[in-house]
Amino acid sequence: MDYEDYDAIIVGGRCAGAATAMLLARGGMRVLVVEATRPGTDTLSTHALMRGGVLQLHRWGLLDAVVAAGTPAILSTEFEYGDEIEKVDIRSSGSISALRAPRRTVLDPLLLGAAHDAGAEIRMQARVVGVVREGDRVCGVEGVDRGAGTRFRAIAPLVIGADGRNSTIARAVDAPYRRRGSASGAIVYGYFAELPDDRYHWAYRPGVTAGVVPTSDGLACVRAGTASDRFAQQRSAGLDATFRSLLAEATPQVARSIGAAPPVGTLRAYPGQPGWIRAAAGPGWALVGDAAYFKDPITAHGITDALRDADLLARAVLEAPRSWGSQLDAITDYEHTRDRLSEPLFDITERIASYRWDLAELRAHLRDLSQAMRPEVDALLELDQEPAA
């Protein structure tokens, strides 16, 4: 089988993989992205970007395109604790005056297009089936182009797994777990029109949560959640009935706002899965996004994590000498920074996703969450003091 030669191969072309590819290609590397889906397909997502995620899009010159796609400005966040509602305005800081929550049908193609524009080769509808090794070191991938029905082999000094929770690369390299969570929450969500588009709304009552996230196309993503074991029992009533029952329990006012209106499109369910932090790199390989670090979506921080870590990984790779030993040392530094920023968020998410809290405890967890996000923004702002790729 003939093979093609690159500086880096990225398996997975959604937000983590596409952002990493864009940055490596902007830095002059020959990059191949292998993505299993068709262009523009949707995926499970909470959509909400926190300040760090919006900052990344601004730094990369992509935020204007998100706005142009009809993604509204989020100017405040409402927290509904039982019968009490607290409103927090989004503080304007530097270049960021609002949050955004683009649909993944907007964000992922935008990042992938930016990677292509920077010179990355994008191979859609192609599935990696295994890694190529040279001794103990990964040096490429083998895959199937499902569109053409042909097999391919690609070689590179670095293979990056950005292929999500069920990562082929993480399994192929037997990436060790640094941390494993135990909490697991389920969510059901759908898209609804004619809801306020200038605020996030998060609702909490014992045993249930809900959220309203204004996103693209004049729609809001409305979600309801509970512990995975309860969801498994309740789901037998049907997804629509389960969604509306959980939503009414968590936030009667939002349930009244949507009434009996059907969602735009179908409801989607995520049954829950405990989180993890994996080793970020080994001989010839690295991981980024959910493949490397995944936590329950209840804190709506996954996309922000992915955009942050794509930048940290890309910079580590670009700043390292091209010898593999030096590159591995640099990526190990990326792992240390990732863990420093991620572990507090992981621990707090575990507490919230357990659903073993009363409202006073939940408020304390959310205060801790807000504090834990600040070092992340500071770390990203410090990147601007260095030459950007």
C-alpha positions in Angstrom: 0.0 0.0 0.0 1.4 3.4 -0.9 1.6 6.0 1.8 1.5 9.8 2.2 3.9 11.8 4.4 2.9 14.6 6.7 4.2 16.5 9.7 1.1 15.7 11.8 -2.0 13.6 11.3 -5.1 14.6 13.2 -7.9 12.1 13.6 -11.1 13.9 14.2 -12.2 17.1 12.5 -14.6 18.7 15.0 -13.8 21.6 17.2 -10.7 20.2 19.0 -9.2 18.6 15.9 -10.0 21.3 13.5 -8.7 24.0 15.8 -5.5 22.1 16.3 -5.1 21.5 12.6 -5.7 25.2 11.9 -3.0 26.3 14.3 -0.4 23.8 13.2 -1.0 24.6 9.6 -0.7 28.3 10.3 2.6 27.5 11.9 3.8 25.9 8.6 3.3 22.2 9.3 1.9 19.8 6.7 -1.2 18.5 8.3 -3.8 15.9 7.4 -7.2 15.8 9.1 -9.2 12.6 8.9 -12.9 13.0 9.8 -15.4 10.2 9.7 -18.6 12.3 9.1 -19.9 14.3 6.2 -19.3 18.1 6.1 -21.7 20.1 8.2 -23.2 17.2 10.2 -24.5 17.9 13.7 -23.4 16.3 16.9 -24.4 16.1 20.5 -23.6 19.4 22.1 -24.5 21.9 24.9 -23.3 24.8 22.6 -22.5 27.2 25.3 -19.1 28.9 25.2 -17.7 30.3 28.3 -15.4 33.4 28.2 -12.3 31.3 27.4 -14.0 29.8 24.3 -15.2 33.2 23.0 -11.7 34.6 23.6 -10.1 31.8 21.6 -12.4 32.5 18.6 -11.6 36.2 18.8 -7.9 35.6 19.0 -8.0 33.4 16.0 -10.0 35.9 13.9 -13.1 33.7 13.8 -15.6 35.4 16.1 -17.0 37.8 13.5 -18.0 34.8 11.4 -19.8 33.2 14.3 -21.7 36.5 14.8 -22.4 36.7 11.1 -24.0 33.2 11.2 -26.7 34.6 13.4 -25.4 33.6 16.8 -26.8 36.1 19.3 -24.8 38.0 22.0 -25.3 36.5 25.5 -25.3 39.5 27.9 -26.3 37.9 31.2 -26.7 34.6 32.9 -29.8 33.7 35.0 -29.5 31.1 37.8 -32.8 29.6 38.9 -32.5 28.0 42.4 -35.9 26.6 43.2 -38.3 29.6 43.3 -35.4 32.2 43.4 -33.7 33.7 40.3 -30.4 35.5 40.3 -29.1 37.4 37.3 -25.5 38.0 36.6 -24.5 40.4 33.8 -21.6 39.4 31.6 -18.7 41.6 32.5 -17.0 43.3 29.6 -13.3 42.6 29.6 -10.9 43.5 26.9 -12.2 42.4 23.6 -15.0 40.2 25.1 -18.2 41.9 25.9 -20.6 38.9 25.4 -20.7 35.2 25.3 -21.8 33.1 22.3 -23.3 29.6 21.7 -23.0 28.7 18.0 -24.6 25.5 16.7 -22.1 22.8 15.9 -23.3 23.0 12.3 -21.8 26.5 12.4 -18.7 26.1 14.6 -17.2 22.9 13.3 -17.3 23.8 9.6 -15.9 27.3 10.5 -12.9 25.8 12.2 -12.4 23.1 9.6 -12.6 25.8 6.8 -10.0 27.9 8.7 -7.8 24.8 8.9 -8.2 24.2 5.1 -7.5 27.9 4.4 -4.3 27.6 6.4 -3.1 24.7 4.2 -4.3 21.6 6.1 -5.5 18.7 3.9 -9.1 17.7 5.0 -10.2 14.1 4.3 -14.0 13.7 5.1 -15.9 10.5 5.4 -12.7 8.6 6.1 -12.3 6.3 9.1 -9.0 5.5 10.8 -8.9 1.8 11.7 -5.5 1.6 13.3 -2.1 3.1 13.9 1.2 2.4 12.2 4.1 1.7 14.5 7.9 1.8 14.2 9.1 -0.1 17.2 7.4 1.3 20.3 6.5 4.6 18.6 3.4 5.5 16.6 4.3 6.9 13.2 1.1 7.0 11.2 -2.4 5.7 10.6 -4.3 3.3 8.4 -7.8 4.0 7.3 -10.7 3.6 4.9 -12.0 6.3 2.6 -15.7 5.5 2.8 -16.6 7.7 -0.1 -14.2 6.1 -2.5 -14.2 2.7 -0.8 -10.4 2.5 -0.7 -7.9 2.0 2.1 -5.1 4.4 2.8 -2.0 4.8 4.9 -0.5 8.1 6.1 2.8 8.6 7.9 3.8 11.4 10.3 6.1 12.0 13.3 2.9 12.9 15.3 -0.6 11.4 15.3 -3.1 13.4 17.3 -6.3 11.8 18.5 -9.1 14.3 18.5 -11.8 11.7 17.9 -14.0 12.2 20.9 -15.3 10.1 23.7 -15.0 6.8 21.8 -11.5 7.6 20.6 -9.9 5.1 18.2 -6.5 6.6 18.8 -6.8 6.5 22.6 -7.7 2.8 22.4 -5.0 2.0 19.9 -2.2 3.5 22.0 -3.8 2.3 25.3 -3.6 5.8 26.7 -3.5 5.5 30.5 -6.1 7.2 32.7 -4.8 9.9 35.1 -8.2 10.4 36.6 -11.6 8.6 36.3 -14.8 10.1 37.5 -17.9 8.4 38.9 -20.7 10.9 38.5 -22.9 10.6 35.4 -25.9 12.8 34.5 -28.3 12.4 31.6 -29.8 15.2 29.5 -32.5 15.5 26.9 -32.6 18.6 24.7 -34.3 20.1 21.7 -34.5 23.5 19.9 -37.3 25.9 20.4 -38.2 29.3 18.9 -39.4 32.5 20.5 -37.4 32.4 23.7 -35.2 35.2 25.0 -31.9 35.3 23.0 -29.7 37.5 25.2 -29.1 35.3 28.3 -28.1 31.8 29.4 -30.6 30.4 31.9 -29.6 27.6 34.2 -32.2 26.0 36.6 -31.6 23.7 39.6 -33.9 21.9 41.9 -32.9 18.8 44.0 -32.5 15.9 41.6 -33.0 17.9 38.3 -31.4 20.6 36.2 -32.3 22.5 33.1 -30.8 25.0 30.8 -31.8 27.4 28.0 -28.9 28.3 25.6 -29.7 30.8 22.7 -27.9 29.6 19.6 -27.9 30.1 15.9 -30.9 30.6 13.6 -33.2 32.2 16.1 -33.5 29.1 18.2 -32.6 28.2 21.8 -31.3 24.8 22.9 -33.5 23.8 25.9 -32.2 20.9 27.9 -33.4 19.0 31.0 -31.3 16.6 33.1 -31.1 14.2 36.0 -29.0 11.4 37.3 -28.4 8.7 34.7 -30.0 6.0 36.8 -33.2 8.0 37.2 -33.2 8.8 33.5 -32.9 5.1 32.6 -36.0 4.4 34.7 -38.0 7.4 33.5 -37.2 7.1 29.8 -39.7 4.3 29.3 -42.4 6.9 29.3 -41.0 8.2 26.0 -38.5 10.8 25.2 -40.9 13.7 24.8 -42.8 12.9 28.0 -39.5 12.5 29.9 -38.2 15.8 28.6 -41.3 17.8 29.5 -41.6 16.1 32.9 -38.0 16.9 33.9 -38.2 20.4 32.5 -41.4 21.2 34.4 -39.8 19.9 37.6 -36.6 21.9 37.2 -38.0 25.1 35.8 -41.8 25.6 35.7 -41.4 29.0 34.0 -39.5 27.6 31.0 -41.8 24.7 30.7 -44.7 27.2 30.5 -42.8 29.3 28.0 -42.6 26.4 25.5 -45.9 24.9 26.4 -46.9 22.1 24.2 -45.0 23.4 21.2 -43.0 20.7 19.4 -39.2 21.2 19.1 -37.7 22.3 15.8 -36.3 19.0 14.7 -36.2 16.0 17.0 -35.3 15.7 20.7 -31.9 14.2 21.4 -30.8 12.3 24.5 -27.4 11.7 26.2 -27.7 8.9 28.8 -24.6 9.9 30.7 -21.0 8.6 31.1 -18.5 9.1 33.8 -15.6 11.4 32.9 -11.9 11.0 32.7 -8.5 12.7 32.3 -6.1 10.6 30.1 -2.4 11.0 29.5 -2.1 13.6 26.8 0.9 12.1 24.9 3.2 9.2 24.4 5.7 8.1 21.8 4.5 9.5 18.5 1.0 10.3 19.7 -1.0 13.0 21.5 -4.7 13.4 22.5 -6.8 16.6 22.6 -10.5 17.3 23.2 -12.8 14.7 24.7 -10.4 11.9 23.7 -8.0 13.3 26.3 -10.3 14.9 28.9 -14.0 14.5 29.2 -16.3 15.6 32.0 -20.1 15.6 32.4 -21.8 18.2 30.2 -23.7 19.7 33.2 -21.2 22.5 33.5 -21.3 23.3 29.8 -17.5 23.7 29.5 -16.5 21.1 27.0 -16.1 23.2 23.9 -14.2 25.8 25.8 -11.9 23.0 27.1 -11.4 21.8 23.5 -10.5 25.3 22.1 -8.1 26.0 25.0 -6.3 22.6 24.8 -6.0 22.8 21.0 -4.0 26.0 21.4 -1.9 24.6 24.2 -1.1 21.5 22.3 -0.4 23.3 19.0 2.0 25.7 20.6 3.9 22.9 22.4 4.3 21.1 19.1 5.3 24.2 17.1 7.8 25.4 19.7 9.6 22.1 20.1 12.5 21.0 17.9 11.3 18.4 15.4 13.2 15.6 17.1 10.7 13.3 18.7 12.3 13.3 22.2 12.2 17.1 22.4 8.6 17.1 21.0 7.5 14.6 23.7 9.0 16.8 26.4 7.1 19.8 25.1 3.8 17.9 24.9 4.4 16.7 28.4 4.5 20.4 29.4 1.1 20.9 27.6 -0.3 18.0 29.7 0.9 19.7 32.9 -0.8 22.9 32.0 -3.9 21.1 30.9 -4.1 19.3 34.2 -3.5 22.4 36.2 -6.4 24.2 34.5 -8.7 21.1 34.2 -8.5 19.3 37.5 -10.4 21.9 39.5 -13.1 22.0 36.9 -13.2 18.2 36.7 -13.7 17.9 40.5 -16.4 20.6 40.7 -18.3 19.0 37.7 -18.1 15.6 39.5 -19.9 17.2 42.5 -22.6 18.9 40.5 -23.2 15.9 38.2 -23.7 13.6 41.2 -27.0 15.3 41.9 -26.2 14.7 45.6 -26.7 18.3 46.7 -29.2 20.6 48.2 -29.6 24.1 46.8 -27.2 25.7 49.4 -24.5 23.2 48.4 -25.2 23.7 44.7 -24.7 27.4 45.0 -21.3 26.8 46.7 -20.3 24.4 43.9 -21.2 27.1 41.2 -19.2 29.7 43.1 -16.3 27.3 43.0 -16.8 26.7 39.3 -16.7 30.5 38.6 -13.5 30.8 40.5 -12.0 27.8 38.7 -12.6 29.3 35.3 -10.6 32.5 36.0 -7.1 30.9 35.8 -8.1 29.5 32.4 -8.8 32.9 31.0 -5.6 34.3 32.5 -3.6 31.5 30.9 -5.1 32.2 27.5 -4.5 36.0 27.8 -0.9 35.2 28.5 -0.6 33.5 25.2 -1.0 36.9 23.5 2.2 38.0 25.1 4.0 35.3 23.0 4.3 35.2 19.2 1.1 33.6 18.0 1.3 30.8 15.4 
